[in-house]
């Protein structure tokens, strides 16, 4: 166990989940653009549907910003992207090319600054930005309360009557390892894994 797991294992609320599931790890993606495209594909659809689209898309187009910008929109549509999501992955590609996004670029930004930067791109909302903090940049203290899976996990632990604000307040006990806590919340009931992608539409 690392410090995060030891800390959470001693928490009276989350500790039983840590004991049940053992150590869970953040696994930052090597390719930041590829990972953010995956998050966009997961907006408002099931994980299975998003995975099928991902396979078709990455088979048809090399998932780099340059290749995505060069691809004909019909190729993206044939892979299963809606017109809106095709626009989103292109918007992000443009931002990567124009702003020079890479791991070093974001390394000097705190979490709030990363969210502000990413959400300035049309098609990237707070949920998608938080997924990048966790699964692209490996930030350890993210609590994505906009994620249905996290909220279901909180409901499993605390009951049905919590607002999002109350969930955020309750999660303060898990600082500075709320990203790891979120991993356990996703495991808190059988429906969580499939529920992760069921988020609200992002502007």
GILINGI-V905399 format. One record per backbone hydrogen bond with DSSP energy under -1.0 kcal/mol. NH is the residue of the N-H (numbers start at 1). CO is the residue of the C=O. E is the energy in kcal/mol with one decimal. If there is no record, write none. Layout:
[[NH & CO & E] [NH & CO & E]]
//
This chain:
[[6 & 2 & -2.3] [7 & 3 & -2.6] [8 & 4 & -2.5] [9 & 5 & -2.5] [10 & 6 & -1.0] [11 & 8 & -1.6] [15 & 11 & -2.3] [17 & 14 & -1.1] [18 & 14 & -1.8] [19 & 15 & -2.5] [20 & 16 & -2.2] [21 & 17 & -2.7] [22 & 18 & -2.0] [29 & 135 & -2.9] [35 & 31 & -2.0] [36 & 32 & -2.0] [37 & 33 & -2.1] [38 & 34 & -1.9] [39 & 35 & -1.9] [40 & 36 & -2.1] [41 & 37 & -2.4] [42 & 38 & -1.3] [43 & 40 & -1.3] [44 & 197 & -1.1] [45 & 42 & -1.2] [50 & 46 & -2.4] [51 & 47 & -2.4] [52 & 48 & -2.1] [53 & 49 & -2.1] [54 & 50 & -2.6] [55 & 51 & -2.4] [56 & 52 & -1.9] [57 & 53 & -3.0] [58 & 54 & -2.9] [59 & 55 & -1.3] [60 & 56 & -1.7] [61 & 57 & -2.8] [64 & 62 & -2.8] [68 & 64 & -2.5] [69 & 65 & -1.9] [70 & 66 & -1.6] [71 & 67 & -1.5] [76 & 72 & -1.4] [77 & 73 & -2.6] [78 & 74 & -2.7] [79 & 75 & -1.3] [80 & 77 & -1.5] [81 & 76 & -2.0] [86 & 82 & -2.5] [87 & 83 & -1.8] [88 & 84 & -2.1] [89 & 85 & -2.5] [90 & 86 & -1.4] [91 & 87 & -2.5] [92 & 88 & -2.4] [93 & 89 & -1.8] [94 & 90 & -2.7] [95 & 91 & -2.0] [96 & 92 & -2.5] [97 & 93 & -2.3] [98 & 94 & -3.1] [99 & 95 & -2.6] [100 & 96 & -1.0] [106 & 102 & -1.6] [107 & 103 & -1.5] [109 & 106 & -1.9] [114 & 110 & -2.2] [115 & 111 & -2.3] [116 & 112 & -2.5] [117 & 113 & -2.4] [118 & 114 & -2.7] [119 & 115 & -2.7] [121 & 118 & -1.9] [124 & 121 & -2.2] [129 & 125 & -2.3] [130 & 126 & -2.7] [131 & 127 & -2.2] [132 & 128 & -1.7] [133 & 129 & -2.1] [134 & 130 & -2.1] [135 & 131 & -3.2] [136 & 132 & -1.9] [137 & 132 & -2.4] [139 & 133 & -3.2] [145 & 143 & -1.9] [147 & 144 & -2.2] [151 & 147 & -2.1] [152 & 148 & -2.7] [153 & 149 & -2.2] [154 & 150 & -2.4] [155 & 151 & -2.4] [156 & 152 & -2.3] [157 & 153 & -1.6] [158 & 154 & -3.1] [159 & 155 & -2.3] [167 & 163 & -2.1] [168 & 164 & -2.6] [169 & 165 & -2.2] [170 & 166 & -2.5] [171 & 167 & -2.2] [172 & 169 & -1.1] [173 & 170 & -1.2] [174 & 171 & -2.1] [175 & 172 & -1.5] [177 & 174 & -2.8] [179 & 140 & -2.2] [181 & 177 & -2.0] [182 & 178 & -2.2] [183 & 179 & -1.5] [184 & 180 & -1.5] [185 & 181 & -2.2] [186 & 182 & -2.1] [188 & 185 & -1.3] [192 & 189 & -1.4] [195 & 191 & -1.5] [196 & 192 & -1.4] [198 & 195 & -1.8] [199 & 197 & -2.2]]
//
